[in-house]
Amino acid sequence: MQVEEKNTVRKRHSVILEDRKQLSLSGVSDVSGFDEETVILETELGQLTVKGTSLHISKFSLETGELNLDGNIYSLVYAENKQTEGGFFARLFR
């Protein structure tokens, strides 16, 4: 029986915010939802929620993980990374 190794190459994640109007991201794996006031993204480091007004995704490449967002940006909030769920005992008994 041959065991197949799964190589997961982690892309770098970076955030560049210019004048609170232009946001450039790398390491984006998916866009979970979006409208003019909220954009929810899946990144290499967890879920990122961008809030603002007149938000518009001007570029998104799934292959490179790059996303450009325009609008009036008020907040960037990361949710807890799902890979670290389980707490102390889950990590202890791995």
C-alpha positions as CSV (number, residue, x, y, z in Angstrom):
1,M,0.0,0.0,0.0
2,Q,1.5,3.3,-1.1
3,V,1.0,6.3,1.2
4,E,0.4,9.5,-0.6
5,E,1.9,12.6,1.0
6,K,-0.1,15.8,0.9
7,N,2.1,18.8,0.5
8,T,0.4,21.9,1.6
9,V,2.3,24.9,0.5
10,R,1.2,27.9,2.5
11,K,1.1,31.2,0.6
12,R,2.3,34.3,2.2
13,H,-0.4,36.6,3.5
14,S,0.0,40.4,3.4
15,V,-2.2,43.4,3.8
16,I,-1.6,46.8,2.3
17,L,-4.0,49.6,3.0
18,E,-3.5,52.9,1.2
19,D,-5.3,56.0,2.5
20,R,-8.2,53.8,3.8
21,K,-9.4,53.6,0.2
22,Q,-7.4,50.9,-1.5
23,L,-6.7,47.5,0.0
24,S,-4.3,45.0,-1.5
25,L,-4.2,41.4,-0.1
26,S,-2.2,38.3,-0.9
27,G,-2.8,34.8,0.5
28,V,-6.6,34.9,-0.1
29,S,-8.1,31.5,-0.8
30,D,-11.8,32.4,-1.2
31,V,-14.4,35.2,-1.0
32,S,-17.1,33.9,1.3
33,G,-19.5,36.8,0.8
34,F,-19.6,40.4,-0.2
35,D,-21.8,43.5,-0.6
36,E,-21.2,47.2,-0.6
37,E,-20.6,47.3,3.1
38,T,-19.0,44.0,4.1
39,V,-16.5,41.6,2.4
40,I,-15.7,38.3,4.0
41,L,-12.5,36.6,2.9
42,E,-10.8,33.3,3.7
43,T,-7.1,33.8,4.0
44,E,-4.1,31.7,4.9
45,L,-4.3,33.0,8.5
46,G,-8.1,32.7,9.0
47,Q,-11.2,34.6,8.1
48,L,-10.9,38.3,7.4
49,T,-13.9,40.6,7.5
50,V,-13.6,44.0,5.8
51,K,-16.2,46.7,6.6
52,G,-16.8,50.0,5.0
53,T,-18.9,51.8,2.4
54,S,-19.0,51.6,-1.4
55,L,-16.7,48.5,-1.3
56,H,-15.8,47.0,-4.7
57,I,-13.6,44.1,-5.5
58,S,-11.6,45.3,-8.5
59,K,-9.3,42.2,-8.9
60,F,-9.3,38.7,-7.5
61,S,-7.1,35.8,-8.7
62,L,-7.7,32.4,-7.1
63,E,-4.5,31.1,-8.7
64,T,-2.2,33.7,-7.1
65,G,-4.4,34.5,-4.1
66,E,-4.3,38.3,-4.8
67,L,-7.3,40.6,-4.2
68,N,-7.7,44.3,-4.6
69,L,-10.5,46.2,-3.0
70,D,-11.6,49.8,-3.4
71,G,-14.0,51.9,-1.3
72,N,-14.1,53.6,2.1
73,I,-12.6,51.1,4.5
74,Y,-13.5,51.3,8.2
75,S,-12.3,48.1,9.7
76,L,-10.3,44.8,9.1
77,V,-11.2,42.0,11.6
78,Y,-9.6,38.6,11.7
79,A,-11.6,35.7,13.2
80,E,-9.9,33.0,15.2
81,N,-8.0,30.6,12.9
82,K,-10.0,27.3,12.7
83,Q,-6.8,25.2,12.8
84,T,-6.2,26.3,16.4
85,E,-9.7,25.3,17.7
86,G,-10.1,22.8,20.5
87,G,-8.3,24.6,23.3
88,F,-5.6,23.4,25.6
89,F,-6.6,19.8,25.9
90,A,-7.0,19.2,22.2
91,R,-3.4,20.5,21.7
92,L,-2.2,18.5,24.7
93,F,-3.5,15.1,23.4
94,R,-2.4,15.4,19.8
